[in-house]
Amino acid sequence: MVRPHLPAAVASLARLAGNLRWSWDEGTRDLFRAVDADRWRQCQRNPVALLSSVPQARLEELAADAGFVAALAEVTAGLDAELGEDRWFQARSSPLREVAYFSPEFGISAALPQYSGGLGVLAGDHLKAASDLGVPLVGVGLLYRHGYFSQVLDGDGWQTERYPTLDPELTPITPCDGLTVTIDLAGRTVAARVWRAQVGRVALYLMDSDLEVNDAAGRTVTDRLYGGDTEHRLAQEILLGVGGVRALRALGHDPQVFHSNEGHAGFLGLENIRRHVEELGLAFPEAVEAVRAGTLFTTHTPVPAGIDRFPRELMARYFGSWCTACKITLDELMSLGHEPGEAPDAPFNMAVMGLRLSAWANGVSRLHAAVSRSVVFAGLWPEVPDGERPISHVTNGVHVRSWVAPAMRELLDRHLDAEWQRAGTDRWDGIHAIGDDELWSVRERGAEALVAFVRQRLRGGAERRGLAGLEAAWCDEVLDPHLCTIGFSRRFAAYKRATLLLSQPERLRSLLLHPHHPVQMVFAGKAHPADDNGKSIIQKLVRFCRDPELRHRIVFLEDYDIDVARALYQGADVWLNNPRRPLEACGTSGEKAALNGALNCSILDGWWDECYDGTNGWGVPSAEAQEDLDRRDELEANALFAILEAQVAPLFAERPDGRPPGPWLARVRASLASLGPFVPAARMVRQYVADLYEPAAQRRDDLAADDHARARDLSRWQARVARHWHEVGVAAVEADADAVDAGETVRVTAEITLGGLGPEDVEVQLVHGDIEGGGGAIVDHAVEPMAPMGGGTYAATLRCAEAGRRGITARVVPRHPDLVTFAHLGLVALPPDGPPGP
Ligand SMILES: *Cc1c(COP(=O)(O)O)cnc(C)c1O
């Protein structure tokens, strides 16, 4: 490898290339383009690759070019400011010193292909927003030698996969001075090198096991993202979780908070526990409490197949020595990955372990958290009512400067608070002052750029297939920048139903070829390499797109990645998402499109369920009550077609005197004004900091003080409560009246037995709410504390504000000042035969 020699005057180009801030900073990208525009394109806008191939003479020329040197100085000063300034976080008085964010994938730039889809892109946006806000965060992940695959369609529209090898020399990462970490894989020691990618002010550490000291199996641990069998997956997850904690320590980091982005990194909890037992002398249950206090688990999927499960036999081989170190049995380890009542030989569930070893947990949208509590993880706390199971929500957001087109940002800059791109702002009413002409011209620029991008990609594909001569002319006529463009791009998982509209081909054809208000569609996305069903969905779509009568109006773009995604978000007029509700945990592509002025037209799932307000796009109703899936798809396709035909297409085309479409743009403004404050990743990261990282940091520090006195105390207390809980009972609940007038009060008393526990160990609560049906359970319940009256009697007074049938009961739950919520223990005592409990 011959590295470039940068003349002194342009030496800081290397610094700029080494910080992935260039991936979202337009000024830095312009500068690299100015180095050599053709090469910049050939290197796929990767500045490290660019600098490695620019002729020395060109570098000398640039060094002598005063204009270039001045521009370089300005951009470099921008980087320095970005790294050094006080930001949102620095203005807080915060207990948080450092949080480590673990993820199996990070989508930061197409030049670092270490992501497969939404989960990774979200992780990338999380790091970028943390950098913008000055949050003390480090990322931890794996460096895959082949990353995720490139998608190539064969002549028949079938997806094939290419795995280009990543060349670290041409990638924006640097090795951490010879640092390696080792892990034990079923008795084999495997070493991994640690690389560092710099994301603004945030460091991202990536581990790579392709080292000569390893045997062949060891070297391939980090070969591919989501490749290989279950055992391979287990090895990857051990490297990520266990190796990641070790790497941080070796690098001198001591994070208070460990954030696991989905279950794949969950073994970080086991490594932290081992360390507390072996190095800090805690007993296993004490170590669990100490570690849980500072651990946050984010669940990302309500689809069971999306959760890793490992057979007991594999766990025995890979974690036998861990059990010995922690002085626990294999059964005890397995129970960490089981719901209550599961057999000891049931597979070990990574999400269940993630939840058990985290005092903090969240879903990624309001609806997703509700489904996680009431369906996916209901079995983990069966005694605890739905609404009180300990999973909160932080809805995913998107990094503004990475996704919003420069022209749109300039426009918004003129009308919003200066902070809207970084820390975010709640004040988006400035939007309403933007005139139709101004807004329309920015939208048109996005559309033109998208059409040019699509044509260029199609020409490239035709050339690769050796069809350039035949297809070149057609490629230049695909799409029309003046028509309404509907975008759809995402992973081709079955529940996302990419071909929902193809279920009624004639109706789709009429929509595309309508004489007065036709629309055009652009699709993109990859199917998992092992998912033949996903591949056949792509094939069906590609075949439809090849119809000579339609192909100028509907296209499938090959090899979906961050660059394709960005062009689509910036150019589409309508963003379509039609998953089977509620399987889309959040979805973020619609958020990115919305910030560029597109209108969402989607099933009310994930983030859209929370954000659709009737004026800011279109909400497609879903037919969840319909159990026959084919029938359900049909009903939902009808609903979607009806909206597209009667509302979307005509509204876009409504242009008296050729003026911009006023009613359409009014909707775009409503969309920007309502979604702008909410969808940026800055809002998401601020919420993580205030609601989760800071309380977790504080609790972790409190429990660790004085040689973990409070962690030890909490674990002793929990053992005592568990031992005595069967003695706790609610003997009788009485109200002093059966019927009252609205506005009056009833006094409720309950007789409680506590057995070996004391009143300080529990909270006695009055539970009240509406009665379901005639005499069913209490629904939408609320809880009030009851006060001890002596002799085991507790009492509370309830004001009955509204008329109707109400149910009341009393319950006992455990209470301790260091318990985040009683729900973690899963213990609730209700009357045996009283009114039905919630
Ligand atoms: C935003 C994004 C996604 C996620 O899109 P969803 O709507 O959540 O499926 C996937 N891939 C890329 C490249 C993205 O930019």
The ligand as an SDF file (V2000), in Angstrom:
LIG
                    3D

 15 15  0  0  0  0  0  0  0  0999 V2000
  -34.1090    4.7400    6.6120 C   0  0  0  0  0  0  0  0  0  0  0  0
  -33.5380    3.5430    5.9780 C   0  0  0  0  0  0  0  0  0  0  0  0
  -34.1050    2.2960    6.2310 C   0  0  0  0  0  0  0  0  0  0  0  0
  -35.3000    2.1120    7.1230 C   0  0  0  0  0  0  0  0  0  0  0  0
  -36.4850    2.2880    6.4310 O   0  0  0  0  0  0  0  0  0  0  0  0
  -37.8530    1.6730    7.0020 P   0  0  0  0  0  0  0  0  0  0  0  0
  -38.9300    2.5090    6.4960 O   0  0  0  0  0  0  0  0  0  0  0  0
  -37.7050    1.7820    8.4930 O   0  0  0  0  0  0  0  0  0  0  0  0
  -37.9240    0.2700    6.5980 O   0  0  0  0  0  0  0  0  0  0  0  0
  -33.5360    1.1770    5.6280 C   0  0  0  0  0  0  0  0  0  0  0  0
  -32.4670    1.2960    4.8090 N   0  0  0  0  0  0  0  0  0  0  0  0
  -31.9030    2.4820    4.5460 C   0  0  0  0  0  0  0  0  0  0  0  0
  -30.7250    2.5490    3.6450 C   0  0  0  0  0  0  0  0  0  0  0  0
  -32.4120    3.6470    5.1260 C   0  0  0  0  0  0  0  0  0  0  0  0
  -31.8330    4.8170    4.8670 O   0  0  0  0  0  0  0  0  0  0  0  0
  1  2  1  0
  2  3  1  0
  2 14  2  0
  3  4  1  0
  3 10  2  0
  4  5  1  0
  5  6  1  0
  6  7  2  0
  6  8  1  0
  6  9  1  0
 10 11  1  0
 11 12  2  0
 12 13  1  0
 12 14  1  0
 14 15  1  0
M  END
$$$$
